[in-house]
Amino acid sequence: MAQQVIQVDAFTDKPFSGNPAAVCLLDELLDDLRMQDIAREMNLSETAFLIRQPEGYNLRWFTPETEVDLCGHATLASAHVLWEDGHAARGEEIRFLTKSGVLTARWKDGWIEMDFPAEPERHEVPPAELAAALGVLPLYTGRNRLNDWLVEIESENVLRDLRPDLTVLRTVPMRGVMVTARSITKGFDFISRFFAPSVGINEDPVTGSAHCCLGPYWQKRLKRYALYAYQASPRGGVVHVRVAADRVILSGHAVTIMRGGLLIMCGVLFPGTV
């Protein structure tokens, strides 16, 4: 029987928006090279691999080029699939065992609510290539544990019009850069975009892990612990952020887009396929 792969649009309640992720619920462990091959084949920002353990689900995330330590939208997509397909009851909290520790997800008032570690930035002066690639004058720059840069710029309009030089950006030693500004759009507190060409993602549609940094950053500036954020990629997506000490609660919606079967696993064609 083919390995099921489910594609989910995360941080949106509308199909063909938000951030697409592939979810593979495995019956047995795969080696790292095979998971990377599958993620490259899916060619999405992230592919999530889950396998049931006595204490929860082991969860790993791969971009088309590399494994990452933390991913919000593919975690949200994974929780959505586990509830939608009956692997967990809606009233049951789901535990994910990851490289960033234990992450939990629960269903609350129609939202998927995830408990993530805060990843605050520290003020640093970025390499000259970063500012040159973005082509904007930063108001503030900092970097966090995930090796992501945070760059605040002057306005939402400038952010929406941003056209970074991705060739230069790829040369900067980092996972990615989140560019952010205070929002002038009604209903949102701040806005952002996320670029990560060095890990195979030119622009990520909606980045949960970036909001583990953006949430604490804007909480300090706006003096509010509950914030609504919009990621202004071409697909766009909405993230509700609540800062709670050294944790960040990220909430969003998800929509299943596609279900399919992976016919080749570990280099072997499944029986009954041609």
Summary of the structure (lengths in Angstrom):
residues: 274
radius of gyration: 18.3
end to end distance: 12.9
largest distance: 59.7
contacts: 965
relative contact order: 0.19
helix: 21%
strand: 42%
